Amino acid sequence: MPDLRLSLLHVFTMITLFNPLVVFSMKTSAGFRRTALRASFSAETTVSNKKKLLVLGGTGFLGQNVCEQALQAGYDVVSLSRRGLPPSGGVSNVDYRQGDARLKASVANIFGESSNFAGVVHCIGLLFDDQSGLGSLNVYVSGSGSLPDAASTYETITRQTAFNAIEVATEYANKNALQQFPFCFTSAAEAGWPDVAGGDLIENYLAPDFLKRYLVAKRAVEAKLLSSEPTLRPIIVRPSLIYSMDRPLSFPPVGAFFVGNKVGLPFVDRPVTVQNLSNAMVKAIARDDVKGLLRYQQIDDISSS
């Protein structure tokens, strides 16, 4: 077993660090074909009075699925993204808004329209920022097909948009005398590397600079959100690869991650389907008992509840 694990370590190093396009494209897959929703909502997790849910980045691979799941759960859904409408035309009955979440006012204006919001889901992400030198690849791997400009960095797209949304959500909760207002942030399994055996080794000695900066931004948001209690209820999902069965190009790296997780590599989390992840995120908004860091085990449990 040690020899097998060492060999797999080499494989995963090659896949995740030296061929990032293959792996990270699974997090926000390039096509826009909508996936079939297989999740169902119980009476306990279905909204009864048409609360609103704000989805930041609702035009991406994950964001579109979150919007669909939220509609199924009975929410009125508002999506905010720089694109506005996704190239596919979007999901019926979603209120698509065009705006830049890097500007706090873009988020604040939406919250100012209603006192009936039930929570926020942050799905805004950037795989390769302009500083990585790989920014042009985003047109192939981004769920919205967007290309980053010089101002599109992990600092601005991940940290700044989330910080703005957290601050606005906090102000909204205070204004409406709310406690434990749900805020769900999409982080990454790799953000937990310092907490697992071998994670520090991978990050400190094998990870490229752009991945380190990617994780710095994710962890900054996690810390900000966790410190927002009790005004906000922090829900932080940490998926590894996100895949869908109707996208067979994802199967090789997804299969490798399944194997690595199965044999016990502590820094390799099992992949999750976009359906299960989005389902869990929407259900978590409605469940007062769900908060904190959620890895794949908790994501599966909530999705199947």
C-alpha positions as CSV (number, residue, x, y, z in Angstrom):
1,M,0.0,0.0,0.0
2,P,2.8,2.6,0.7
3,D,4.2,2.0,-2.8
4,L,0.7,2.4,-4.3
5,R,0.1,5.6,-2.4
6,L,3.5,7.0,-3.5
7,S,2.8,6.2,-7.1
8,L,-0.6,7.9,-6.8
9,L,1.0,10.9,-5.2
10,H,3.1,11.3,-8.3
11,V,0.0,10.9,-10.5
12,F,-2.0,13.5,-8.7
13,T,0.9,15.9,-8.6
14,M,1.1,15.6,-12.4
15,I,-2.7,15.9,-12.9
16,T,-3.5,18.7,-10.5
17,L,-0.4,20.9,-10.6
18,F,1.1,20.5,-14.1
19,N,-2.1,20.1,-16.1
20,P,-4.5,22.4,-14.2
21,L,-6.6,23.0,-17.3
22,V,-7.8,19.3,-17.2
23,V,-8.7,19.3,-13.5
24,F,-9.9,22.8,-12.7
25,S,-12.2,22.8,-15.8
26,M,-14.3,20.3,-13.9
27,K,-15.1,22.9,-11.3
28,T,-16.7,25.2,-13.8
29,S,-17.1,23.2,-16.9
30,A,-17.0,24.8,-20.4
31,G,-20.3,24.0,-22.2
32,F,-23.6,25.5,-21.3
33,R,-25.9,22.4,-21.7
34,R,-28.2,22.3,-18.7
35,T,-28.0,19.1,-16.7
36,A,-31.0,17.0,-15.6
37,L,-31.9,17.6,-12.0
38,R,-32.2,14.4,-10.1
39,A,-32.6,15.9,-6.6
40,S,-35.9,16.2,-4.8
41,F,-36.8,18.4,-1.9
42,S,-38.7,17.3,1.1
43,A,-41.4,19.3,2.7
44,E,-39.0,20.4,5.4
45,T,-36.6,22.0,3.0
46,T,-39.2,23.6,0.6
47,V,-39.8,27.3,1.0
48,S,-43.5,27.9,1.7
49,N,-43.7,31.7,1.4
50,K,-41.7,32.5,-1.7
51,K,-38.6,33.9,0.0
52,K,-35.9,35.4,-2.3
53,L,-32.4,33.9,-2.8
54,L,-29.6,35.9,-4.2
55,V,-27.1,33.8,-6.3
56,L,-23.9,35.6,-7.1
57,G,-22.4,34.1,-10.2
58,G,-25.6,32.5,-11.3
59,T,-24.5,32.1,-14.9
60,G,-21.7,29.6,-14.4
61,F,-21.8,25.8,-14.3
62,L,-22.5,25.6,-10.6
63,G,-24.5,28.8,-10.4
64,Q,-27.0,27.8,-13.0
65,N,-27.6,24.5,-11.1
66,V,-28.0,26.4,-7.9
67,C,-30.6,28.6,-9.5
68,E,-32.5,25.6,-10.8
69,Q,-32.4,23.8,-7.4
70,A,-33.5,27.0,-5.7
71,L,-36.5,27.3,-8.0
72,Q,-37.4,23.7,-7.2
73,A,-37.3,24.5,-3.5
74,G,-39.7,27.4,-4.0
75,Y,-37.5,30.4,-3.9
76,D,-37.8,33.5,-6.1
77,V,-34.2,33.6,-7.5
78,V,-32.2,36.6,-8.3
79,S,-28.8,36.1,-10.1
80,L,-26.1,38.7,-10.3
81,S,-23.2,38.4,-12.7
82,R,-21.2,40.5,-15.1
83,R,-22.6,38.7,-18.0
84,G,-26.3,39.1,-17.0
85,L,-27.8,36.3,-19.1
86,P,-25.8,33.1,-19.8
87,P,-25.1,32.2,-23.4
88,S,-27.6,29.3,-23.1
89,G,-30.4,31.8,-22.4
90,G,-30.6,30.9,-18.7
91,V,-33.1,29.2,-16.5
92,S,-36.7,30.1,-16.8
93,N,-38.1,32.3,-14.0
94,V,-34.7,33.4,-12.8
95,D,-34.4,37.2,-12.4
96,Y,-31.0,37.8,-14.1
97,R,-29.2,41.0,-13.3
98,Q,-26.1,42.3,-14.9
99,G,-23.6,43.9,-12.5
100,D,-20.2,43.7,-11.1
101,A,-20.0,42.3,-7.5
102,R,-16.6,43.9,-7.2
103,L,-18.7,47.0,-6.6
104,K,-20.4,46.8,-3.3
105,A,-23.3,48.9,-4.6
106,S,-24.2,46.3,-7.2
107,V,-25.0,43.9,-4.3
108,A,-26.5,46.5,-2.0
109,N,-28.9,47.7,-4.6
110,I,-30.5,44.3,-5.0
111,F,-30.8,43.8,-1.2
112,G,-32.4,47.3,-1.0
113,E,-35.3,46.1,-3.1
114,S,-36.8,43.7,-0.6
115,S,-36.9,42.7,3.0
116,N,-37.8,39.1,2.0
117,F,-34.4,37.6,1.2
118,A,-33.7,34.2,2.8
119,G,-30.0,34.1,2.1
120,V,-27.1,34.4,-0.3
121,V,-25.1,31.9,-2.3
122,H,-21.7,32.9,-3.7
123,C,-20.7,31.0,-6.8
124,I,-18.3,33.6,-8.3
125,G,-15.0,32.1,-9.2
126,L,-12.0,32.5,-11.4
127,L,-9.8,29.5,-12.4
128,F,-6.9,31.4,-14.0
129,D,-6.4,35.1,-13.2
130,D,-4.6,37.5,-15.5
131,Q,-1.4,37.2,-13.4
132,S,-1.2,33.5,-13.9
133,G,-0.4,33.9,-17.6
134,L,-3.1,31.3,-18.3
135,G,-6.1,33.8,-18.4
136,S,-6.9,33.1,-22.0
137,L,-7.8,29.5,-21.1
138,N,-10.8,30.7,-19.1
139,V,-12.8,30.9,-22.3
140,Y,-12.6,27.1,-22.5
141,V,-13.0,26.3,-18.8
142,S,-15.2,29.0,-17.4
143,G,-18.9,28.3,-17.0
144,S,-19.7,31.8,-18.4
145,G,-17.0,31.7,-21.1
146,S,-15.5,35.0,-19.8
147,L,-12.0,36.2,-20.1
148,P,-10.3,38.0,-17.2
149,D,-8.9,41.5,-17.7
150,A,-5.9,42.9,-15.8
151,A,-8.2,43.8,-12.9
152,S,-9.6,40.2,-12.7
153,T,-7.5,38.5,-10.0
154,Y,-8.2,36.1,-7.3
155,E,-8.0,39.1,-4.9
156,T,-10.8,40.9,-6.7
157,I,-12.9,38.2,-8.2
158,T,-12.9,35.8,-5.2
159,R,-12.0,37.9,-2.1
160,Q,-13.4,41.3,-3.0
161,T,-16.7,40.1,-4.3
162,A,-17.3,37.8,-1.3
163,F,-16.2,40.5,1.2
164,N,-18.6,43.0,-0.4
165,A,-21.4,40.5,-0.3
166,I,-20.7,39.5,3.4
167,E,-20.7,43.2,4.4
168,V,-23.9,43.9,2.6
169,A,-25.6,40.8,4.0
170,T,-24.5,41.8,7.5
171,E,-25.9,45.3,7.0
172,Y,-29.2,43.7,5.6
173,A,-29.4,41.4,8.6
174,N,-28.8,44.2,11.1
175,K,-31.4,46.4,9.4
176,N,-34.0,43.7,9.5
177,A,-33.1,42.5,13.0
178,L,-32.0,39.1,11.8
179,Q,-29.6,36.6,13.3
180,Q,-28.0,33.7,11.6
181,F,-28.8,35.0,8.1
182,P,-27.6,32.3,5.8
183,F,-24.5,32.9,3.5
184,C,-23.2,30.0,1.5
185,F,-19.7,30.4,0.0
186,T,-18.1,28.0,-2.6
187,S,-14.6,27.4,-1.5
188,A,-12.3,24.4,-2.5
189,A,-11.2,21.2,-0.9
190,E,-7.6,22.3,-1.3
191,A,-8.2,25.2,1.1
192,G,-8.1,22.5,3.8
193,W,-4.7,21.1,2.8
194,P,-3.0,22.5,6.0
195,D,-5.4,20.4,8.1
196,V,-4.6,17.0,6.4
197,A,-1.5,14.9,6.3
198,G,0.7,15.7,3.2
199,G,-1.3,18.8,2.4
200,D,1.4,21.3,3.5
201,L,4.0,19.3,1.5
202,I,1.9,19.6,-1.7
203,E,1.1,23.3,-1.2
204,N,4.5,24.5,-0.1
205,Y,6.7,22.5,-2.5
206,L,4.6,21.4,-5.5
207,A,1.8,23.9,-6.0
208,P,2.4,26.6,-8.6
209,D,2.2,30.2,-7.6
210,F,-1.3,30.8,-9.1
211,L,-2.7,27.9,-7.1
212,K,-1.2,29.3,-3.9
213,R,-2.8,32.7,-4.6
214,Y,-6.1,31.0,-5.4
215,L,-6.1,29.4,-2.0
216,V,-5.0,32.5,-0.1
217,A,-8.1,34.2,-1.5
218,K,-10.4,31.3,-0.6
219,R,-9.1,31.1,2.9
220,A,-9.5,34.9,3.4
221,V,-13.2,34.6,2.6
222,E,-13.6,31.6,4.8
223,A,-12.1,33.5,7.7
224,K,-14.2,36.6,7.1
225,L,-17.4,34.6,6.8
226,L,-16.7,32.4,9.9
227,S,-16.1,35.6,11.9
228,S,-19.5,37.0,10.8
229,E,-21.4,34.9,13.3
230,P,-23.9,35.3,14.9
231,T,-25.3,37.9,12.5
232,L,-24.7,35.6,9.5
233,R,-24.8,31.8,9.4
234,P,-21.7,30.8,7.5
235,I,-22.0,27.8,5.2
236,I,-18.8,27.0,3.4
237,V,-18.7,24.1,0.9
238,R,-15.3,22.7,0.0
239,P,-15.8,20.6,-3.1
240,S,-13.0,18.9,-4.9
241,L,-13.7,18.2,-8.5
242,I,-17.3,19.0,-9.5
243,Y,-18.6,16.8,-12.3
244,S,-21.8,15.8,-14.1
245,M,-22.5,12.4,-15.8
246,D,-23.5,14.1,-19.0
247,R,-19.9,15.4,-19.4
248,P,-17.8,12.4,-20.2
249,L,-14.6,14.4,-20.8
250,S,-14.4,14.8,-17.0
251,F,-14.3,11.1,-16.3
252,P,-10.5,10.5,-16.4
253,P,-9.5,13.0,-13.8
254,V,-12.7,12.4,-11.7
255,G,-11.9,8.6,-11.8
256,A,-8.3,9.3,-10.7
257,F,-9.6,11.3,-7.7
258,F,-12.0,8.6,-6.8
259,V,-9.2,6.1,-6.7
260,G,-6.9,8.4,-4.7
261,N,-9.6,9.1,-2.1
262,K,-10.4,5.4,-1.9
263,V,-6.9,4.3,-1.2
264,G,-6.6,6.9,1.6
265,L,-4.6,9.8,0.2
266,P,-5.6,12.4,2.8
267,F,-5.2,15.4,0.5
268,V,-7.5,14.0,-2.2
269,D,-11.2,14.5,-1.6
270,R,-13.8,12.5,-3.5
271,P,-15.4,14.4,-6.3
272,V,-19.1,15.5,-6.1
273,T,-21.7,15.9,-8.8
274,V,-22.9,19.4,-9.5
275,Q,-26.4,18.2,-8.8
276,N,-25.6,17.0,-5.3
277,L,-23.5,20.0,-4.5
278,S,-26.1,22.6,-5.7
279,N,-28.8,20.6,-3.9
280,A,-26.9,20.6,-0.7
281,M,-26.2,24.3,-0.9
282,V,-29.8,25.2,-1.3
283,K,-31.0,22.8,1.4
284,A,-28.3,24.2,3.7
285,I,-29.8,27.7,3.3
286,A,-33.1,26.4,4.8
287,R,-31.6,24.3,7.5
288,D,-30.8,26.2,10.7
289,D,-28.6,23.3,11.9
290,V,-26.1,23.5,9.0
291,K,-23.1,25.8,9.3
292,G,-19.3,25.9,9.1
293,L,-17.0,23.9,6.8
294,L,-18.6,21.2,4.7
295,R,-16.5,18.6,2.9
296,Y,-17.8,16.0,0.5
297,Q,-19.2,13.7,3.2
298,Q,-21.4,16.5,4.7
299,I,-22.3,17.6,1.1
300,D,-23.6,14.1,0.3
301,D,-25.4,13.8,3.7
302,I,-27.3,17.1,3.3
303,S,-28.1,16.4,-0.4
304,S,-29.6,13.1,0.5
305,S,-31.5,14.3,3.5
